[in-house]
């Protein structure tokens, strides 16, 4: 990594950052920028991190079974639509769990849940 001048991809603001290349420098500056685009990129990154914890590569660390890579990408695309306000909410059934993604008051909520039911019916 070396010192490079990166530019925000949305507003063009420049800053010197340590990066591995121009694309990396621009991405780092964009994530750190205070403009609306920078805020959007931070939220997008947070959504991706949360999806990784719940259905992605790091899901087993949190006690969840990861989703198939193609399913993961489809769910990620739906989550981005929720983030950009194209969709209000999404509910998905994965294996024996439910995944809910919804937007409310400018916040995105992502949760995976599993319900365990035990019992039965007893006849007279």
N, C-alpha and C positions, 0 to 999 in steps of 0.2 A: 504494500500500500504506500501511496505517496500523496503529497499535497497536490490537490487539483482544484480548479475553479469549476464549481457546478452551478447549474441554473435551474430554478424551479420550472417544472414543465407547464405550469399554469400561468404564473405572473411574470416569469423571467428574472426574478430577483437572483442575484449571484452571491456566492459565498465560497470561501476556501474550506475544503474538507479533505480528510484522508480517504482515498478511494482506490479501487483496483482498475478503474478505467473511466471514460467519460460518462457512459451510461450509469455506472455505479455512483459517480459524483452527482449527476443530475438527480438520481433517485434519492440519495441522501439529503440533498438540499430540499427537494420537494417534500419529503417527509417532515423536515424541520421547519418548513415555511409556515407563516401565520396566515396565509391567504386561504380562501375557501377551498381551493384545490388541494392545498396541503392538508387541510382538515379532512377532506374527503379521502385522501390517500391514507391517512392515519387510521380512519375508521375502517377502510377496506383491509388494511393490514390486521387490525384487531379482529375483524370478522373472520379472516383467514386463519388466524391463530386459534380462535375459539373453535372453528370447524375442525382444525387439526386435532385439538384436544378431544373432541367428541366423536368424530367419525374418520379422522385421518391417521397419519403415521404414528402420532403420539397417543392415540386413543387407548391402547393397552396400558399405558402408564397410569391412566385414570380409571381403569377397570371396564373399558368399553371395547367391543369388537369393532375393528375398523371396517368401513364400507368398501365395497369393490371400487377400484380406482375410477372406472367410468361413472359409477353412481356418485362418487365423491365430486367429480367435476360437474355433473348435472346439478347436484345440490349447491355447489359453490356458485354456479351461474344463477340459480334461483335466489340465493342469498344476496348476490349483487343487485338483482332486480328489487329486492326488498330495500336494500340500502339506497338505491337511486329513486325510490318511491314509485316504481312501476307496478309493484305488487305490495299489498298491505301485509299479508302474512302467508305462510306456507306451513302445512303440516304433512309429515311424511312418516310412514311406517317402515322401520328398518328391522329386519329379523324379529326379535321379540321386544323391540323398543319403539318409542315415538320420538321424533325430532320436530321441534317447533321453532320457527323463525318468524318473528314479527317486529313491526315498527310501531312505536307509540311515543308521541311527544318528542320526536327527534332522536330517540334512542332505539337501538336494535337489540332485541333479546333473542338469544339462541339457547335452547335447552333440550337435552335428551333425557328421557325418563323411561323407567322400567317399572311395571306394576307386577307384583307377585301376589297371586291369589291362591289361597289354599282353602279347602273345605269340600263340601259335597252335600248331596241331598239324602236325607234319611227317610225312608218310607215307614208308615205305621205297621 
